[in-house]
Amino acid sequence: MMVTIHKISLAIVAVFCIFALYGGCVEHIDSGFPKAIYFNSEGGEQVFIGRSSFYHYEITDTDNNTLDYNKEIDGYEVVEYDWLKVSLPKAIGLVKGDTLTVTAQPNTTNNKRKLKIYMVGIDSYDEILVVQDGVK
């Protein structure tokens, strides 16, 4: 019985910590990056300069399901999923969030496609919608 109470207590603490981290203490900020990025069907690369630094990046679908998260590759933080790649220089201890490079592969379908870039800092987060046209 004591083990069950301990497990329940740990579960309650874990839920509280998750709520505090994502629901209470982490605020959505205007990082200086655009709220949406648009590519034509040919794809390409766009570079953006923001005001904020983040340590965690994800590519999510439009329902906020994580599809991939950042990894360090040759001095850059890189997150890549399917047709979208995001990279930025790595700084010591934190991801240097002032220069974000977003690359979209060509879209050979007739369908528009969308993904989101989700960025998390110590006490803040921001997100960018990426939209790419289909072939017309």
N, C-alpha and C positions, 0 to 999 in steps of 0.2 A: 504494500500500500504506500509506503514511504517513497519508493522508486516512482510510482505513478504520479504522486503529488509533485515530486521533483521534476519529472518530465513535463507536466502541465505548467509548472512555474517557469521552466525554461522556455516553453513555447510562448507563453504570455509575454515574457521579457523580449523574446525574438520579434514577436509581432509589434510590440511597442517600439522597439529600436528601428524596425523597418518603417513604421509609420512616422516616427520622429525624423528619420533621415530623409524620406521621400515626401512626406506629407506636411511636415511642420517646419523643418529647419532649412530645407533646400528650396530656394526661391527661383522662379523663372525670371531671367534678366534679359535686357537688350544688350547683347554682347558686341554689337556693331557689325555682325555678319548679317547678310540679307535673310529675310524670313522665307524666301523662296528663290530657287535657282531654276532657270529654264534652259533647256538644250533643244536644238532642232534634231531631226532624225539622224543627221550626220554625226552627232556627238561632239566631242572636243574637250578642251580643258579651260577652266576658268579659275582665276586666282582672286582671293578675297583677303582683305586686311581687317581684322576686328580689334576690339578694345580689351577683350578678356582672354584669360588663359584657362584652359580646362585640362584635366588629367585623364579623362576617360571619354572615348568616342565610340559610338555605335552606329551601324546602319540598321534601321528598322523598317518594317512595312508601315503602311498608313494606319494600322491598328496598334502601333507601338510594340510589336513583337520583335525582339532582337534577332537579327539575321547574322551579324558578325560584329566583332569588337576590335579595338586597336591592338596592334602588335608592333614591336620595334623592329625595323628593317633598315640596316645601313644608316643609322643616325636619324631616321624619320619614324614618326608614328604613322602607321598605315592601317586603314580599315577598307576592306574590299568585299563586295558581294555582287555576284552576277555581272551586271553592266556598269556598276558604279564603283569608283575608287576615290578615297579621300586620303590626303597625306599632308603632313606638316612637320617642320623641324622639331627634333626632340631637344629639350633643354635638360640640364642636370636637375633631377628631382621632380620636375613638372614638365608637362607638355607645353611647349611654347605656342600659345594659341593665337598669335597675332597674324600669321600668314597661313591660310587654308587653301590647298589646291584640290579642286574637284574635277574629276575626269569621268566622262560618260562615253561608253563604247557606242558605235553606230547601232541604231534601232532599225532592223530590216523588216519589222512587222508593221501592220497598219494600225496597231494599237498604241495609244499613249501609255506610258508607264511612269510610276511614281514610287519613290522611296524617301525616307527621312534620314537626316543626319542628326543624331542625338548626342549632345555634349554635356558632360558633368564636371563641375568644379567642386571645391571643398564645401561650399554652401550655396551653390547656384547651378542652374542648368539652362540650356537653350537648345532649340531645335531648328532645323532648316528643311523645308520641303524641297525635294528635287523632282522636277517634272521633265520628261522627254517626249517630244512628239513622235508619232509613228510616221511611216512613209505615206505620203499623200497621193 
